[in-house]
Amino acid sequence: MQRPTNTWEQVSNLNSTQQPNTSMELCTDLLHFTSAFQLFLQTLALTHLSGHYSVCVVRSIHDDVRLEFPRAIVTVTLEAPANTTDTTFGDRLVRSINAGCEGFMVLEGALFPFLDHFRSAHEAAYFRAHNKRIIATVGLGPVERERLLQHDTMEVTPNMLLVEVNESEGMVGLYTTKLSPQEPRGIVAELMLLERFCLGEELLLGLPESIRKFPDKLIDMEGRRVRLSTLPYPPCSVANEVPLGEGNARSTVPANYSLQADGTEILMVLELCRRHNCTLEIELVANSQWGQVYPNGSADGLIGSLIDRRSDVAVAAIYRWYNWYQYMTMSAYTGRSGVSALVPRPRLLPYWQTPFLSFPPSLWLMVAVSFCVGTVAVFLTEHARHHIRPLSRSTSHNNRLIDSIFFMVSLYVEQSVPLPNSLLAGSMLLTFLLFGGFMIGNSYAGALACVMTIPRNEKSIDTRADFAASGMKWSGPTVAWMNSLLMAEQPELVTIRDRYEVHGGDTLARYSHTRRDMGYVHERLQYGSYALESFINLNATRLLQPLKEDVFWEQIVTACSKTWPLMGHYDDLILRVQQNGILRYWELGSVIRNMGLEIQRNLANARVQDSDHEPVKLRMAHFLGVFFILFVGLSLASVIFVAELVMFRANSNLTTKQKVEVESVD
């Protein structure tokens, strides 16, 4: 079949082989047909592509199509123009997509190169278009038909309108692809004739009724598949094996079981399939990781399934990570997530510390300083008093440092002390010291009564600043949690990011019960539910508590292939679910079905004051501190007594030896 845009070449050939009158008639017919066909293509473009931001015309450099179109038109040629630096057709197609092309007008001869580069060009482009439509002129011979129907882009280009031209008869046939599910997996494509008609003047009045609406194969997908990759992460995504035929989804590879899918995000995709009559196929990624892209271009986890084209959609509380953006399309946000840390709950302080808990360390320091200053003042005052008014020899032993120390101790423990009044300055000093000791003693007694009746706990880690200052590390099973902090510049966030460690699930399960110097990453969803990694079990939630504030927060999105045709419908569904509050119902139901409410209650009430923190009756354990002080005092006294005894005996032996030596000399 000849291209209608090469009419002048055909006319010149006819002029050399036909009679003048016949050549003139054929030339006139071809010119009329070409003009009518150009007008027909323009009518198709205006009818079906005018809603797009811009339209891309893909053609050979020898083709000539002139469209009067109200939107921007970008022309892409198979051959490189002389004034461009793009050396390949793929580069030119990427550049045109980045210019905003959403609709494509593909001329004959350019369709198969366009389809060959469709996926790779869209994956390389940074512009995302949701409602892609293709209008293509093509010759549908047996070879072209078979090649088209077997092409691997049929599944991602369902909205395609094919125009077959028969110039000799002046007829145009309009076809579209009919996509049906194929067992065990995949699709099968067929061509479906929409209309065949002659390009006459009556067509100028408008398109036939059968093609006034674009053939949309997304409203009813007739059971075709939507491939989803995920990992077990309740309450966002759950997929359990059930007997074949009983679940609401199936595996992406043939298996002897079905899958019962659940979770807030998977329910969103299931609702999409219910509305558009599609079948959900799920791939559970190996090692249950979000994955990452390596410098050599390979990838694993959820992002690897999208890059390798094994899935169309990936869900499991994925955030708007900038290092993933170039490989996928991000949906409208499906929820808010606050990422924080589970830290060990503060334990009750041991009872032997009770006598020392009445004052904080800073106050203990001030008491010690005042004690030392008072001791020195008493010692100097006594020296001055004895110098000014000497006393009898029998009382001279009171003017020692140890006497001043015991004098201050007696004041602090509210015991009676001698107050000499022979010197007015000394009397005034001792009076104020007595008042200060009285205040300190009573304050200590009142604080001690409070400590003994209301149990004290270790210092609690409540805020992000507390967590950063504690020096505590935190951990999770994957480094993907830190993708959101890669660009962080706040000192607290940088410190927290640098302390993050990655450990295996079994190791973390053991650490959560045994280590009190480590926190564990978790997230709190939009309506207050906690999404936990699998290593946090019921017993661990009794030992841990969440911070009062988020370390950081993110928006949860669905990661989609750049060529997934349902992207626009999916975003519309997300917004409808959000504005009607259905997501809250889904979240609560998924928590009840897959996690249970006891774990949620343990974490939600971890900071609620319970009966263990109410005033208690005094028990023998409260006096452990007193016994501890008594034990330390007795131990020190015994050691000092033994040392003094040894020194006394040594001095006695030395004195006896000296006497013997003196007597022997005499």
Sequence and secondary structure as in RCSB ss.txt:
>XXXX:A:sequence
MQRPTNTWEQVSNLNSTQQPNTSMELCTDLLHFTSAFQLFLQTLALTHLSGHYSVCVVRSIHDDVRLEFPRAIVT
VTLEAPANTTDTTFGDRLVRSINAGCEGFMVLEGALFPFLDHFRSAHEAAYFRAHNKRIIATVGLGPVERERLLQ
HDTMEVTPNMLLVEVNESEGMVGLYTTKLSPQEPRGIVAELMLLERFCLGEELLLGLPESIRKFPDKLIDMEGRR
VRLSTLPYPPCSVANEVPLGEGNARSTVPANYSLQADGTEILMVLELCRRHNCTLEIELVANSQWGQVYPNGSAD
GLIGSLIDRRSDVAVAAIYRWYNWYQYMTMSAYTGRSGVSALVPRPRLLPYWQTPFLSFPPSLWLMVAVSFCVGT
VAVFLTEHARHHIRPLSRSTSHNNRLIDSIFFMVSLYVEQSVPLPNSLLAGSMLLTFLLFGGFMIGNSYAGALAC
VMTIPRNEKSIDTRADFAASGMKWSGPTVAWMNSLLMAEQPELVTIRDRYEVHGGDTLARYSHTRRDMGYVHERL
QYGSYALESFINLNATRLLQPLKEDVFWEQIVTACSKTWPLMGHYDDLILRVQQNGILRYWELGSVIRNMGLEIQ
RNLANARVQDSDHEPVKLRMAHFLGVFFILFVGLSLASVIFVAELVMFRANSNLTTKQKVEVESVD
>XXXX:A:secstr
   GGGHHHHHHHHHHHS HHHHHHHHHHHHHHHHHHHHHHHHHHHHHSTTSSEEEEEE TT       SSEEEE
EESS  TT    SHHHHHHHHHHTTEEEEEE TTSHHHHHHTHHHHHHH S   SS EEEEE    HHHHHHHHT
 TTTTT   EEEEEEETTTTEEEEEEEEEEE SSSSEEEEEEEEEEEE  GGGGG   GGGSS   SSS  TT E
EEEEE  BTTTBEEEEEETTSSSBEESS  SEEEEEESHHHHHHHHHHHHHT EEEEEE GGG    B TTS B 
HHHHHHHTTS SEEEEEEE  HHHHTTSEE S  EEEEEEEEEE   B  GGGGGGSSS HHHHHHHHHHHHHHH
HHHHHHHHHHHHHS   GGGGGGSSHHHHHHHHHHHHTT       SSHHHHHHHHHHHHHHHHHHHHHHHHHHH
HHHS  B     SHHHHHHTT EEEES GGGGGGGTT  SHHHHHHHHTEEE  HHHHHHHHHH SSEEEEEEE 
TTS EE  TT  HHHHTTEEE SS SEEEEEEEEE TT TTHHHHHHHHHHHHHTTHHHHHHHHHHHHHT HHHH
HHHHTTTS  GGGS     GGGGHHHHHHHHHHHHHHHHHHHHHHHHHHHHHHHHHHHHHHHHHH 
